Amino acid sequence: MIALVLVVTAMCLIAMFLRYKAGSSERRMRSMLARCGLDPELIDKGDTPAIIRDMRSRCRKCQTEAVCERWLAGKETGENSFCPNAETFEILAKSS
């Protein structure tokens, strides 16, 4: 019985962590869009669902979250080349 409770608790904690991570990556992605001169509402418009889905996936798997947070806060200088979506943001900016 105790093992079952521990398994359920672990599963709940994992689910909560994944929701938290998804929310954080969504916030960073919207901020990055704005910082790159794009409308963050682009995510909700549905014009480019495959592109947005891929961007979300890359953002959620990102290994440079701390650098991203500092860059978005203006504490890091230079380009956003650390971002796995940098090329996509650049292409979207050129096409808009």
C-alpha positions in Angstrom: 0.0 0.0 0.0 2.8 2.4 0.9 4.5 1.6 -2.4 1.4 2.5 -4.3 1.1 5.8 -2.5 4.7 6.6 -3.2 4.2 5.8 -6.9 1.1 7.9 -7.2 2.8 10.8 -5.3 5.8 10.6 -7.7 3.6 10.6 -10.7 1.7 13.7 -9.4 5.0 15.5 -8.8 6.3 14.7 -12.2 3.0 15.9 -13.8 3.2 19.2 -11.8 6.8 19.7 -12.8 6.0 19.1 -16.5 3.2 21.7 -16.3 5.4 24.2 -14.6 8.1 23.7 -17.2 5.6 24.0 -20.1 4.3 27.3 -18.6 7.8 28.7 -18.1 8.9 27.8 -21.6 5.7 29.3 -23.0 6.4 32.6 -21.2 10.0 32.6 -22.4 8.9 31.8 -26.0 6.5 34.7 -26.0 9.1 37.0 -24.5 11.6 35.9 -27.1 9.1 36.6 -29.9 8.6 40.1 -28.6 12.4 40.7 -28.1 12.9 39.6 -31.7 10.4 42.1 -32.9 7.6 39.6 -33.5 4.0 39.7 -32.2 3.7 37.2 -29.3 0.1 36.7 -30.3 1.5 34.9 -33.4 1.4 31.8 -31.1 -2.4 32.0 -30.8 -3.3 33.0 -34.4 -3.1 29.5 -35.8 -1.5 30.6 -39.1 1.6 28.6 -38.5 0.5 25.7 -36.3 3.3 23.3 -37.3 6.0 25.9 -36.8 4.6 26.9 -33.4 4.4 23.3 -32.3 8.0 22.7 -33.3 9.1 25.9 -31.5 7.2 24.8 -28.4 8.9 21.4 -28.5 12.4 22.9 -28.9 11.7 25.4 -26.1 10.5 22.8 -23.7 13.6 20.7 -24.4 16.0 23.7 -24.1 19.1 23.2 -22.1 19.9 27.0 -21.9 17.0 28.2 -19.9 19.1 30.2 -17.4 20.9 32.0 -20.3 17.6 32.7 -21.9 16.2 34.2 -18.7 19.2 36.4 -18.3 19.1 37.4 -22.0 15.4 38.3 -21.8 16.1 40.3 -18.7 18.8 42.3 -20.5 21.6 40.8 -18.3 23.2 39.0 -21.3 24.4 40.8 -24.3 24.8 39.7 -27.9 22.5 37.7 -30.2 20.1 34.9 -29.1 22.3 32.3 -30.8 22.0 30.1 -27.7 18.3 29.7 -28.4 17.2 26.5 -30.3 14.5 28.7 -32.0 16.8 31.6 -33.0 16.8 30.6 -36.7 13.0 30.2 -36.7 12.6 33.6 -35.1 14.8 35.2 -37.7 12.9 33.6 -40.6 9.6 34.7 -39.1 10.9 38.2 -38.6 12.1 38.4 -42.3 8.7 37.1 -43.6 6.5 39.5 -41.5 
